Every structure is written in C-alpha cells, then in structure tokens.
C-alpha cells in the first residue's frame, strides 16, 4: 500500500511579525495553508482550514480521498464562517490551501490560492498546481511573460481563497498518478516566490524529507525571507499500513488559532 513518509518546516521569516502559515504532515494526508496577505486573522484562517482537512482525514480512515477532501474543505469553510460570526474583527479572513490525501492506492490533491505542489520524479521537477493569482491569469492569457511576474506590482493578488463562502471559492481537485520513489513538495509562496524552480528541484533532491525541507526553507531565508516560509516534503513509499497522527507546523501549533475544532465531523 502507498503512503507518505514526510517532514516539514515552517518559519516566520525575517520580516513578518508572526507566522500565518499552517501545515500538517502525516502518513496519509498533508496540508499547507497560508493566511491571505493583508486580510484579518490570517493565522486563524490557515490553522482552522488545515485542522479541518487533516482532522477529517484522520477521523475517517479508508474513505475515498475526494470525499474526504470535499468534506474537509466544507468543514473549513463552515468554521472560518463561524469564526467571523463570533468575532467581527476577523471579517475578511481567508487562506490558501494545498492538500494531498492518499488512501493506500491513489492520491488526490486539492488546491486553492497560491501555495503550490510539486513532484520530483527521476530528477525532474514538475509543478502540479496552477496559482490562482492575477499575474498567473495574465500569463495564461499571454499578456505577461513568466519572467516578468516577479516584478509585477500586483504579483501578490490572490483571486481564489477559502474565506467561508460556501459556494464560490473555486477549489481545484486533481487526481495524482503517484508511484513509489516520487517526492512531493507542498509549499507556501514564501518559498516559491523567492527560490527559482531549478533551485527548488536541486534542493528537493537532498537525501531525506526533513533535510530537504530545511534546506529549502534556508534558501528562502537567504533570499530575504520577506514572508513566512513553509515546506512540506513527502516521499511516496510502499509498505504496510501505519497508524499515527502527524506533525503540526506554524500557526496550527497554537490551539487558540483553531475555530471550534469540535465542529469537524469525524465519522459518517
């Protein structure tokens, strides 16, 4: 059976006063969420969303990855909405989210915003997600060259995010044809905005997942560390089923950042 063997690092960076990234790393689910820049309570939005998805998967082992992701995302929306209703100073809070779930046979990826997922296979790095940003829309329409993105004044404008809207957030759900030996990277834009993809590919190949996550994070800090940086590295491995929870990173480590964790539905 397929599962993940992974590790992650989340760092506040060198400029921001607090870490608004959240991440979870487990044998069958991994999540990266990044509180949308400029919005209120980004750390609450990211931790609430990451918790909702991870807890849904952990509480319902063996179910279809698509169902788990959809239900986890719905729980995330509901709890973000509940968090705003309970504290109007959080009005506008939102988060990106990139998550992957494996049921032992196959994997499915959910993605919204500008956090990213990559796969390294046979030494070749492939981006699995498309940024939901204004500049990526311009690139897709042929109005902006990829090398111009880093200098565009609106490069940080995110067009889709989890903000509690029950209908219109536009999450991408993508089946992944993973195989043993693949290495996945989930990361916030604090890494991908500062470290070029060829360098990401080189550093991702470092021997073990924790070392790879650490050197990727170090590269972003060395490049200025102007945002929070989160890197989750997952090796796809084959073997017997394992039992375990996982690693909590960033804002998810503080339970006060999670809106109503008891509201997440853990069983059918």
Beta strands, then each sheet from edge to edge (+ up, - down):
strand 1: 2-11
strand 2: 21-25
strand 3: 29-34
strand 4: 97-102
strand 5: 107-112
strand 6: 116-121
strand 7: 124-127
strand 8: 172-176
strand 9: 183-187
strand 10: 229-238
strand 11: 247-250
sheet 1: 1+ 10- 9+ 6- 7+
sheet 2: 8+ 5- 4+ 3- 2+ 11-
end
